[in-house]
Amino acid sequence: MKAWRLCTILLPLLLPAQDLKEFEKKVTEFTLPNGLHFILVERHEAPVVSFHTYVNAGSVNDPSGETGTAHMFEHMAFKGTETIGTRDWPAEKKALDAVEQAYDRLEAERNRGPKADQNRIGVLETELKMAIDQAQSYVEPNEYTRIIEENGGLDVNARTSLDSTEYFYSLPSNRIELWFLMESQRFLRPVFREFYKERDVVMEEHRMNVESRPNGRLLEDFLATAFAAHPYRNPGGGWPSDIVNLRRADAKAFFDEYYVPANMTIAIAGDVNPAQARRMAERYFGPLPARPLPPLLHTEEPPQPGPKTAAVNLAAQPLLVIGYKRPDQYHPDDPVFDIVSLLLSSGRTGLLYKELVQEKRIAQVAQAAATFPDGRYPNLFLFFLAPALGHSVEENQKALDDLLARFQAAPVDEAALRRVKTKLRAGVIRRLAGNAGLASLLATYYAGFGDWRRLFTDLAGYEKVTAADVQRVAQRYFVSVNRTMAYIAQPPAAAAGGGRQ
């Protein structure tokens, strides 16, 4: 019964364009004079509302030498305002200014290079630590998030991807105005408190997610090899040597340039009154000053001259990643890549699993991803393979090459093509079933394509993909000149102390 109800609710989303008109009746859109765009969807089945703020800037927009800046501001956005998160804002502001002054003195001495006085650097480091501790004494930790959760907020979170930064959570519908207040204030009056404490947190995230995890190390080296110029080559959280040198002013400059109202989209889905929400949007977000849109990213990846390979020496389980260059999400072939991904890697029914894991038993994991690391710019179609015990990276690579050659040689079975199209639709249905998933998709599609309706035309686009399209894309893009491979190899015996005669 529940499944039937779900299909009934979402049927307008999956039917032809004329039926989309029924869904549009539930949607209200408006743009404030400062350029901030809102998308509201009424769903009154439960007294809950989900909010999604999408900023059209991510790690690709980090300035050179300051990778990690977008991620750092995401952390700063949870630190509160001039009235939330502080015990005494005037005193705290003076203390924060004192921190920057102490840091300026330390940085000036360090910038002397070989002429720097190491004893003086030690003294200045102590002074900086004392200034940071003094500023910390005024902080009311985690008050911003605590207020939201005490009012019934759920899933309070954010994420910084390569292409975007997003903030989201849900509240009871009788707390809608609280969201308007809290969300607007953190962008109207960001305070950048606890910056250097949070910088240490980001460094620890890199240690845990990259340095301490073989697959993290592998993917970091893989991207740095695959991309010669485009910022997709940089880790989303930044390079450690950049992170450790980020300053509070860097995050402020990033915010000023990219957190422009016209560069942001907000989607709200649930038990919402559009007229009331618009009045609150004008009241709370209207004061955000209009500013020019940030410049477009102009760095383009040059044509790849040939296959690339990176070996990562680690005392860890062998792993293999292979990526093929592909066009961005705006290219007509984009839906075909999604279809190809599911044909190859759709759980136990995907060709990769059936052949490499189930039949040949040479891999523990065999997966594919249509888009990596993100999709706004030309990117990679990714394969990830974990060899089974007793089997090698080379053996897995050869098996993948053989599979892809057969995939290119003959059109895919029509029954398999129909099955993956059904699975794609089901995946969208699962996301649209909840307010949070719907708000996320509407904001993402509006920001990425200029119209949230593109979400539904994409669904129709999947239906148009033919077996000939699948074969054509495989033949065009899965070629050696487009390929980058990275694998984990055991360190040489001599490096491990095994080089004795």
Sequence and secondary structure as in RCSB ss.txt:
>XXXX:A:sequence
MKAWRLCTILLPLLLPAQDLKEFEKKVTEFTLPNGLHFILVERHEAPVVSFHTYVNAGSVNDPSGETGTAHMFEH
MAFKGTETIGTRDWPAEKKALDAVEQAYDRLEAERNRGPKADQNRIGVLETELKMAIDQAQSYVEPNEYTRIIEE
NGGLDVNARTSLDSTEYFYSLPSNRIELWFLMESQRFLRPVFREFYKERDVVMEEHRMNVESRPNGRLLEDFLAT
AFAAHPYRNPGGGWPSDIVNLRRADAKAFFDEYYVPANMTIAIAGDVNPAQARRMAERYFGPLPARPLPPLLHTE
EPPQPGPKTAAVNLAAQPLLVIGYKRPDQYHPDDPVFDIVSLLLSSGRTGLLYKELVQEKRIAQVAQAAATFPDG
RYPNLFLFFLAPALGHSVEENQKALDDLLARFQAAPVDEAALRRVKTKLRAGVIRRLAGNAGLASLLATYYAGFG
DWRRLFTDLAGYEKVTAADVQRVAQRYFVSVNRTMAYIAQPPAAAAGGGRQ
>XXXX:A:secstr
 HHHHHHHHHHHHHS HHHHHHHHTTEEEEE TTS EEEEEE  SSSEEEEEEEES  GGGS TT TTHHHHHHH
HTTS  SSSSBS HHHHHHHHHHHHHHHHHHHHHHTTGGG  HHHHHHHHHHHHHHHHHHHTTB TTHHHHHHHH
TT EEEEEEE SS EEEEEEEEGGGHHHHHHHHHHHHHS   TTHHHHHHHHHHHHIIIIIT HHHHHHHHHHHH
H SSSGGGS TT  HHHHTT  HHHHHHHHHHH  GGGEEEEEEES  HHHHHHHHHHHTTTS            
     S EEEEEE SS   EEEEEEE  TTSTTHHHHHHHHHHH SGGGSHHIIIIIIIS  EEEEEEEEEES S
SSSEEEEEEEEE TT  HHHHHHHHHHHHHHHHHS   HHHHHHHHHHHHHHHHHHHHSHHHHHHHHHHHHHHHS
 TTHHHHHHHHHHH  HHHHHHHHHHHSSGGGEEEEEEE   TTTTT    
